[in-house]
Amino acid sequence: MRLRSDIFVSALLRRVFAKGDFAAVEKKGTEEAGAVFIRQHFRDGLETLYGPAPQSLFDDGGSTDRLFEVRLERRPADDVRDMLDRERKFDSDLWIVELEVEEIGDLVPTARRNENPL
C-alpha cells in the first residue's frame, strides 16, 4: 500500500527543513491519494517541475514507492505555472509543493528512464 499523500508531503517538508532549506505547500490536494507536484525554485529565478512518474517507469517488482519525473527543467516560473494550470484542469485534487533547495538530492525519488531498452 502506498503512503498517503498528506503523510508523504509532511515528511518531505520535515526533511527539507532539517537540511536548513525552505518548503511550503502551495496547494493542498486529496489527503489519501492526490497526485503530488513539486516546484524546485533556484536563486536565479528559474524552476524545475517534478510530477508523478508514469507507471511504465516503475520496476516490475510492484513497488509502492512514489516516483517522480522531471516535467520542466530550469524554466521560467510562468512556464511552470502554465503547466500546473493545465494539470489542475485535469486533476483538481493534486498537491503542489514548493521547495527552495539548490540540490534535490535524495529528497525526491526520481524515476530513471531506460535509454537503451534492448
Buried (B, 14 or more C-beta within 10 A) or exposed (E): EEEBBBEBBEEBBEBBEEEEBEBEBEBBBBEEEBBBBBBBBEEEEBBBBBBBBEEEBBEEEEEEEBBBBBBBEEBEEEEBEEBBEEBBEEEEBBBBBBBBBEEBEEBBEBBEEEEEEE
